[in-house]
Amino acid sequence: MKTLLTLLFSVIILAGQAQKPITTIPFELYGDHIIIKASVDDSRPLDFIFDSGSGFTVIDEDISRELGLSGKKIQMNEPAAVLELIKHNKLDINHFPMEKNIKIYSTDLDHLEISMGRNIDGIVGYDLLHHHTVRLNYEDQTMDIYDHGKGPKNGDAIPFVLNTSIPVIKGSVVLNNNEAHTANFYVITGAGTTLDFNSPYAKKYDVIHKTGKHYSYPVKGISKEENLHYEGHVLSASFGKQTIEDLPIGISTARSGIQASENVAGILGNQVLSMYNITFDIPGKMLYFEKNSNYGKKLAVNCSGIDLQLSPDKEKLLVHQVFEDSPADEAGIKLNDELVSINNTPAAELALPDIKEMLRQEGQTVKLVLKDNGQEKLVSIKLKSLLE
């Protein structure tokens, strides 16, 4: 009996050790993007987007110059861009060396910063997932980093395959005309969307005209190419044992990059992923989805008819797009109007994701002060979903 108890006690200890992370770090959920702190070659802590769709680590060229990094200019096909390859770098997270000899690609991230509304120092994804098991706790906004094989396996276990270093899972979607589709989808924490259809799949099955009322706007990725992006709606989307009803979705028209992939139907993005605490186990080829308190939250859509982004000098917040026949269009809001305040709060005091959230509150009336060629104007708009 004593031997048996000793054995059981040892098993319990080993099981506990198996669940202990190397390190746990907080992350910031800025809108639909995960921001973590990381250091390159013993630098100060830098703000990196954690993106499971990034097959390599990227650093902003301004930070690269600050750190004295230099390399060789290369032409990338996916994404279509010129980047500077810098070899033999060290990546630290929470003072723990994650990678000791990685390639980092330097490029200008200004266009992403303008779109997001904040400064970003870099992007990291596969270089972290390739060597460690990672668990994202969206409730507590923490990231646990484990040695491979020692991460938790809680929730719905969903197998995946890697496609260009990105996890791909099988899922199904029921379009608004009740047409059911079973296909493969990328799992990308860096995508600020619910579920997007890639351009080849959308074109092949005429998805745009099977997702109800829709609207469009221009988007950019890590390359500076801008493509039209449509927003629509589907009856449901399922993956593993999970089903989400009444889902707003996106439809890409990209001509390059992963959204132009012909082998994968689309992307499962962070608006859906944040409903779960997720473990990424690359060697085990398994993702674990555990529902959290965000599960079942209403996924709001654009209700104003405007898209906002920073000015090129990042000093002002400008109207980047006005959607036709929208509340903003009817109120006379124009392209490049500067947003001065919203509901009597200066725009400079608010984060861009918070402003966008205020403009998604269907049925509410918001008061906007805008500058049109230097002249201020007060506009009140009644918010209404653009998908109805």
Secondary structure as GFF3:
##gff-version 3
##sequence-region A 1 388
A	DSSP	alpha_helix	2	18	.	.	.	ID=ss1
A	DSSP	beta_strand	23	26	.	.	.	ID=ss2
A	DSSP	beta_strand	28	30	.	.	.	ID=ss3
A	DSSP	beta_strand	33	40	.	.	.	ID=ss4
A	DSSP	beta_strand	46	50	.	.	.	ID=ss5
A	DSSP	beta_strand	57	60	.	.	.	ID=ss6
A	DSSP	alpha_helix	61	66	.	.	.	ID=ss7
A	DSSP	beta_strand	72	76	.	.	.	ID=ss8
A	DSSP	beta_strand	81	93	.	.	.	ID=ss9
A	DSSP	beta_strand	96	107	.	.	.	ID=ss10
A	DSSP	alpha_helix	110	116	.	.	.	ID=ss11
A	DSSP	beta_strand	122	124	.	.	.	ID=ss12
A	DSSP	alpha_helix	126	129	.	.	.	ID=ss13
A	DSSP	beta_strand	133	137	.	.	.	ID=ss14
A	DSSP	beta_strand	142	146	.	.	.	ID=ss15
A	DSSP	beta_strand	156	159	.	.	.	ID=ss16
A	DSSP	beta_strand	161	163	.	.	.	ID=ss17
A	DSSP	beta_strand	166	174	.	.	.	ID=ss18
A	DSSP	beta_strand	180	187	.	.	.	ID=ss19
A	DSSP	beta_strand	195	197	.	.	.	ID=ss20
A	DSSP	alpha_helix	199	204	.	.	.	ID=ss21
A	DSSP	three_ten_helix	207	210	.	.	.	ID=ss22
A	DSSP	beta_strand	215	220	.	.	.	ID=ss23
A	DSSP	beta_strand	226	239	.	.	.	ID=ss24
A	DSSP	beta_strand	242	252	.	.	.	ID=ss25
A	DSSP	three_ten_helix	258	260	.	.	.	ID=ss26
A	DSSP	beta_strand	266	268	.	.	.	ID=ss27
A	DSSP	alpha_helix	270	273	.	.	.	ID=ss28
A	DSSP	beta_strand	276	281	.	.	.	ID=ss29
A	DSSP	beta_strand	286	291	.	.	.	ID=ss30
A	DSSP	beta_strand	306	310	.	.	.	ID=ss31
A	DSSP	beta_strand	317	322	.	.	.	ID=ss32
A	DSSP	alpha_helix	327	330	.	.	.	ID=ss33
A	DSSP	beta_strand	338	342	.	.	.	ID=ss34
A	DSSP	beta_strand	345	346	.	.	.	ID=ss35
A	DSSP	three_ten_helix	347	349	.	.	.	ID=ss36
A	DSSP	alpha_helix	352	358	.	.	.	ID=ss37
A	DSSP	beta_strand	365	372	.	.	.	ID=ss38
A	DSSP	beta_strand	375	382	.	.	.	ID=ss39
###
